Amino acid sequence: MAEKEHFQTQEHGENEALYGVSQETIRALEDALENHETARVERLIEPLHAADVAVVIEYLSPALRHQLIELLRPHFDPDILAHLNETVCEEVVEQLGTREIAEAITGLKTDDAVALIEDLDEHQQKEILDSIPMGERLILEEVLTYPEDSAARLMQREVVCVPSFWTVEETTRYMAEEEALPEKFYDLFVVDSDKIPIGEIPLSLLLRQKSSTKMTDIMSVDIKRIPALMDQEEVALLFRKYGLVSAPVVDEKGRIVGMITVDDVVNVIEEEAEEDIMLLSRVTESDFYEPLLSTSYSRIGWLLITLLNTLVAVTVISQFQHTIEKMVALAVLMPISAAMSGNAGMQVVTVTVRAIANRELGGANMNRAIWKETFVGLINGIVFGALMGSIAAFWFSNSALGMVLGGALILNMVWAAVGGVILPIVIDKMGMDPAISAGPSLTTTTDLLGFATFLGLASHFLV
């Protein structure tokens, strides 16, 4: 059958993507849903991973999405919810209803359950939490009291802890008999009588020891304890710096309350990178799935700021109206300085915002970055100033005009380079997100300086 061919193509890597659901499978699913071929839909969905089913759900039109969820309802995989975009997830939650979502959440790890619940509105959160058994509800409610971007929101409460006086035999017997262990774990943590982690042991090391060996003899005391209130970006940097697979999360008294695993950190790294990219353009991750009017409304604010910046730039230009009237060529050339410096500045802002996010700027490193970008801006300004100045001089048969344009480009590109480093640093020191504010701040100044320097120099030397 055609469906079988789709799966075989996907399995053997002959498809355009090595992993994930193929476009052919998605089109086949759309066709099956449109023709109400329930059995065919189930055959197509059955071999797909939960993450791939989430991709299919997001790809479908709202009507077909609703139809697919209804077909999946009797055996809905809760892991699908963890992979859905926030906006689409809210739609699915609303369609499935409180009781079924509550049942689905009980099948998730603590961190996945929290990630799902925290994205819902307060009314939905309360309904779902009220439908969850008391024990699990108390755990989820406790985790939800922590700040949104904290380590505690990332952790799973299921963790393997053993006392320091146990042997390998006692530990392995405990892991074989205990039912409340995590589904997957890579390290176990040795704790003292106060539940404070004092060491960790990788499972691979544990399995190679004699049964009489004590935990304290093989544990590593170089354990990276993560405070529950640590920001998730700091957690991601910690995992990356030390190559961690898992790490214990501790409360204010140092007692272990959960653990964070590398798969959660990978999600954080991806989310933070996406967030910075989106914020540089002043849009949100869910923008793609939002209704038309909601998307329009969310973008109006930043477009209004851009409009105000433009009006300020127009005001600057209006001060040189008489200069432009005397030399029309200025009107043709004046966007060049602002546009070139604005683009050059955004390159520096992007690099600087990334360096701030990775904690790479500080002390002498900061001064070195400022001086480096200043000289890069100077070199690029000289190169493009000479290039555009020569073009302008040849185009309008006016060497003085070319020199003015070249000089304005050099000055503005140097500022773009310096401002591209300094503005994000200052904004970050002020406690604001440089990914949001640095770009508009810099482009406003480069526009103003671009027009002011070019027209000012022209007024002084040409008119």
C-alpha positions in Angstrom: 0.0 0.0 0.0 1.0 3.7 -0.5 1.2 4.2 3.3 3.6 1.3 3.7 5.8 2.8 1.1 5.8 6.1 3.0 7.0 4.3 6.1 9.7 2.3 4.3 11.0 5.4 2.7 11.1 7.2 6.0 12.8 4.2 7.7 15.6 3.7 5.2 16.6 7.4 5.0 15.6 7.8 1.4 13.2 10.6 2.4 14.4 14.3 2.3 14.8 14.2 6.1 16.6 11.5 8.1 14.2 11.7 11.0 10.7 13.0 11.6 7.5 12.7 9.7 7.7 13.1 5.9 5.7 15.5 3.8 4.2 12.6 1.9 2.9 11.1 5.2 1.4 14.4 6.2 -0.3 14.8 2.8 -1.6 11.2 3.1 -3.0 12.0 6.5 -4.7 15.1 5.2 -6.3 13.1 2.4 -7.4 10.4 4.8 -8.9 12.9 7.2 -10.7 14.8 4.5 -12.2 11.5 3.2 -13.0 10.4 6.8 -10.9 7.2 6.4 -10.5 6.4 10.1 -8.7 3.1 9.7 -6.2 4.7 7.3 -5.5 7.6 9.6 -4.8 5.2 12.5 -2.4 3.2 10.3 -0.5 6.3 9.4 -0.4 7.6 13.0 0.4 4.4 14.7 4.2 4.2 13.9 4.9 7.9 14.6 6.7 9.2 17.7 4.8 11.6 19.9 7.0 14.5 18.7 6.1 13.6 15.1 2.4 13.4 15.9 2.8 16.9 17.5 4.3 18.2 14.2 1.3 16.7 12.3 -1.2 18.3 14.6 0.5 21.7 14.2 0.7 21.3 10.4 -3.0 20.5 9.9 -5.7 23.1 9.4 -7.9 23.8 12.5 -10.8 21.7 11.1 -8.6 18.7 10.3 -6.7 19.2 13.6 -10.0 19.0 15.5 -10.9 15.8 13.6 -7.6 14.1 14.3 -7.7 14.9 18.0 -11.2 13.3 18.2 -9.8 10.2 16.5 -6.8 10.1 19.0 -9.0 10.8 22.0 -9.5 7.1 23.2 -5.8 6.4 23.3 -4.2 9.9 23.4 -0.5 9.8 24.2 0.2 12.5 26.9 3.8 12.9 25.6 2.3 14.7 22.5 1.3 17.6 24.7 4.9 18.2 25.8 5.9 18.7 22.1 3.1 21.0 21.0 3.4 24.8 20.4 1.9 26.7 23.3 -1.0 28.1 21.2 -1.9 24.8 19.6 -1.6 23.0 23.0 -4.2 25.3 24.5 -6.6 24.4 21.6 -6.0 20.7 22.2 -6.4 21.0 26.0 -9.7 22.9 25.4 -10.9 20.2 23.0 -10.0 17.2 25.1 -11.4 18.6 28.3 -10.3 18.8 31.9 -10.7 15.2 33.0 -8.8 13.7 30.0 -6.0 16.2 30.3 -5.7 15.5 34.1 -5.5 11.7 33.3 -2.9 12.4 30.6 -0.8 14.6 33.0 -0.6 11.8 35.6 1.3 9.8 33.0 3.9 12.5 32.5 7.2 13.2 34.4 6.9 16.0 36.9 8.9 18.4 34.7 6.8 17.7 31.6 3.6 18.0 33.6 4.7 21.4 35.0 5.7 22.6 31.5 2.3 21.7 30.2 0.3 23.2 33.1 2.3 26.5 33.4 1.4 27.5 29.8 -2.3 27.3 30.5 -4.4 30.2 31.8 -5.3 30.3 35.5 -8.8 28.9 35.0 -7.6 25.9 33.1 -4.8 25.3 35.6 -7.2 25.2 38.5 -9.6 22.9 36.8 -6.9 20.4 35.8 -5.1 20.5 39.2 -8.4 19.9 41.0 -8.9 16.8 38.8 -5.5 15.3 39.6 -5.1 12.9 42.6 -4.1 14.6 45.9 -0.5 13.3 46.0 0.5 14.4 42.5 -1.5 17.7 42.8 0.5 18.8 45.9 3.8 18.1 44.2 2.8 20.0 41.1 1.4 22.9 43.1 4.6 23.1 45.1 6.7 23.2 41.9 4.4 25.9 40.4 5.1 28.2 43.3 8.7 28.6 42.1 9.6 31.4 39.6 8.7 30.5 36.0 12.3 30.4 34.6 13.9 28.8 37.7 15.7 25.4 37.9 12.8 24.1 40.1 10.4 24.4 37.1 12.8 22.2 35.0 13.4 19.5 37.6 11.6 16.2 37.9 10.8 15.2 41.4 11.5 11.5 40.7 15.1 11.0 41.7 17.2 8.1 42.9 18.9 8.8 46.3 20.7 6.3 48.5 22.3 6.6 51.9 26.1 6.8 52.2 26.4 3.6 54.3 24.8 1.4 51.6 26.8 -1.1 49.5 26.5 -1.8 45.8 24.4 -4.9 46.6 21.9 -3.0 48.7 21.7 -0.3 46.1 21.0 -2.6 43.2 18.4 -4.5 45.2 16.7 -1.3 46.0 16.6 -0.3 42.3 15.2 -3.6 41.3 12.4 -3.6 43.9 11.5 0.0 44.3 8.5 1.0 42.0 8.6 4.8 42.5 11.9 5.3 40.6 12.2 7.5 37.5 11.5 5.8 34.2 14.9 6.9 33.0 18.0 8.0 35.0 21.7 8.2 34.5 23.1 9.0 37.9 22.2 8.2 41.5 22.9 10.6 44.3 24.4 9.7 47.7 22.8 11.7 50.5 23.5 12.1 54.2 20.9 11.8 57.0 19.5 15.3 56.2 19.0 14.4 52.5 21.8 16.7 51.5 23.6 15.2 48.4 27.3 14.5 49.1 28.2 12.6 46.0 27.0 11.0 42.8 27.6 7.7 41.0 27.0 7.1 37.3 25.0 3.9 36.7 27.8 2.6 34.4 30.3 2.8 37.3 27.9 1.2 39.8 27.3 -1.8 37.6 31.1 -2.6 37.3 31.7 -2.7 41.1 31.8 -5.6 43.5 28.6 -6.1 45.5 30.4 -5.4 48.8 31.7 -2.0 47.7 30.4 0.9 49.7 28.8 3.9 48.0 31.3 6.3 49.7 34.2 4.4 48.1 33.1 5.0 44.5 31.1 8.2 44.6 32.4 11.4 43.1 32.3 14.3 45.6 32.7 16.8 42.7 28.9 17.2 42.5 27.3 20.2 40.9 24.3 21.1 43.1 21.8 23.4 41.5 19.8 25.8 43.7 16.1 25.5 43.1 15.9 29.3 42.3 18.8 29.3 39.8 17.8 30.8 36.5 17.3 28.2 33.7 19.9 30.0 31.5 22.5 29.5 34.3 21.5 25.9 34.5 22.1 25.4 30.8 25.5 27.1 31.0 26.4 24.8 33.9 25.5 21.7 32.0 27.4 22.9 28.9 30.5 24.0 30.8 30.9 20.8 32.8 29.4 18.3 30.4 26.7 17.1 32.8 24.1 14.5 32.1 22.1 15.1 35.2 22.4 17.1 38.4 20.6 17.3 41.7 18.4 20.3 42.6 18.5 21.5 46.2 16.4 23.8 48.3 17.6 26.7 50.4 18.8 24.3 53.1 20.8 22.2 50.6 18.4 19.2 50.7 17.7 17.4 47.4 14.3 18.1 46.0 14.7 16.7 42.4 17.0 16.4 39.5 17.5 18.0 36.1 18.5 15.9 33.1 20.3 16.9 29.9 17.2 16.5 27.7 15.5 19.3 29.7 18.5 21.5 29.3 18.6 20.9 25.5 15.0 22.3 25.5 16.1 25.3 27.5 19.0 26.1 25.1 16.7 25.8 22.1 14.0 27.9 23.7 16.4 30.7 24.8 18.0 30.8 21.3 14.6 31.0 19.7 13.4 33.6 22.1 16.4 35.8 21.5 16.0 35.5 17.7 12.3 36.3 18.0 12.8 39.2 20.3 15.3 40.8 17.9 12.5 41.0 15.5 9.9 41.8 18.2 7.7 38.8 17.6 6.8 35.8 19.7 7.2 32.0 19.2 3.4 31.5 19.1 3.0 34.3 16.5 2.8 31.7 13.7 -0.2 29.9 15.2 -2.0 32.9 16.6 -5.3 34.1 15.0 -5.0 36.9 12.4 -6.2 39.7 14.7 -4.2 38.6 17.6 -1.0 38.5 15.5 -1.7 41.9 14.1 -2.4 43.4 17.6 0.8 41.9 19.0 3.0 43.5 16.3 1.4 46.9 16.3 3.2 48.1 19.5 6.7 47.6 18.0 5.6 49.0 14.7 4.4 52.2 16.5 7.8 52.5 18.1 9.4 52.2 14.7 7.0 54.8 13.4 8.0 57.2 16.2 11.7 56.6 15.4 11.0 57.4 11.7 9.2 60.6 12.7 12.2 61.7 14.7 14.5 60.9 11.7 12.1 62.9 9.5 12.3 65.8 11.9 16.1 65.8 11.6 15.9 65.7 7.8 13.5 68.7 7.9 16.2 70.8 9.6 18.3 70.5 6.4 15.4 71.2 4.0 17.1 74.2 2.4 20.4 72.3 2.0 18.6 69.5 0.2 16.8 72.0 -2.1 20.1 73.4 -3.2 21.6 70.0 -3.9 19.1 67.4 -5.0 21.8 64.7 -5.0 21.8 64.7 -1.2 18.2 63.4 -1.2 19.3 60.5 -3.4 22.4 59.6 -1.2 21.3 60.3 2.3 19.7 56.9 3.0 23.0 55.2 2.4 24.8 56.2 5.6 21.8 55.3 7.8 21.1 52.0 6.1 24.7 50.8 6.0 25.4 51.7 9.6 22.1 50.3 10.8 22.8 46.9 9.3 26.4 46.9 10.5 25.2 47.8 14.0 22.6 44.9 14.1 25.4 42.5 13.3 27.3 43.7 16.3 24.2 43.7 18.5 23.5 40.1 17.5 27.0 39.0 18.4 26.9 40.9 21.7 23.5 39.7 22.8 24.8 36.1 22.2 27.9 36.8 24.2 25.9 38.2 27.1 23.6 35.2 27.1 26.6 32.9 27.2 28.2 35.0 30.0 31.3 35.7 27.8 31.4 39.4 28.5 33.0 40.7 31.7 36.1 42.5 33.0 39.0 42.8 30.5 36.9 40.7 28.0 34.4 43.5 27.8 37.0 46.2 27.1 38.6 44.0 24.5 35.2 43.5 22.8 34.6 47.2 22.7 38.0 48.0 21.2 37.8 45.2 18.7 34.4 46.3 17.4 35.5 49.9 17.3 38.4 49.1 15.0 36.3 46.7 12.9 33.8 49.5 12.5 36.6 51.9 11.5 38.0 49.5 9.0 34.6 48.7 7.5 33.7 52.4 7.5 36.9 53.3 5.6 36.3 50.5 3.0 32.7 51.3 2.3 33.3 55.0 2.7 35.9 54.9 0.0 33.7 52.7 -2.2 30.5 54.6 -1.9 32.3 58.0 -2.0 34.0 57.0 -5.2 30.6 55.9 -6.7 28.9 59.1 -5.6 31.8 61.3 -6.9 31.7 59.5 -10.3 27.9 59.4 -10.5 27.4 63.1 -9.8 30.8 64.3 -11.1 31.5 65.9 -7.7 34.5 64.7 -5.7 33.6 66.8 -2.7 30.2 65.1 -2.5 31.9 61.8 -2.5 34.2 62.8 0.3 31.3 64.0 2.4 29.4 60.7 1.9 32.6 58.7 2.7 33.3 60.7 5.9 29.7 60.4 7.1 29.8 56.6 6.5 33.0 56.3 8.5 31.7 58.2 11.5 28.4 56.4 11.5 29.8 52.9 11.1 32.2 53.5 14.0 29.3 54.6 16.2 27.3 51.6 15.0 30.1 49.3 16.1 30.7 51.0 19.5 26.9 51.3 20.2 26.3 47.7 19.1 28.5 46.6 22.0 27.8 49.2 24.6 24.0 49.5 24.3 23.3 45.8 25.0 25.7 45.8 27.9 24.1 48.9 29.5 20.6 47.6 28.9 21.6 44.2 30.5 23.1 46.0 33.5 19.8 47.9 33.9 18.0 44.6 34.3 16.3 44.6 30.9 16.5 42.2 28.1 19.0 43.5 25.5 17.5 41.2 22.8 14.3 43.4 23.0 15.7 46.9 23.5 19.2 47.0 22.0 18.1 46.7 18.3 15.5 49.6 18.3 17.8 51.8 20.4 20.8 51.3 18.1 18.8 51.7 14.8 17.2 54.9 16.1 20.6 56.4 16.8 22.2 55.2 13.6 19.3 56.7 11.6 19.6 60.1 13.4 23.4 60.2 13.2 23.3 58.9 9.6 21.1 61.7 8.4 22.6 64.4 10.7 26.3 63.7 9.9 25.8 63.4 6.1 23.5 66.5 5.8 25.5 68.4 8.4 28.8 67.8 6.6 27.1 68.7 3.3 25.8 71.9 4.7 29.2 72.9 6.0 31.4 71.9 3.0 29.1 71.8 -0.1 26.4 74.5 0.2 
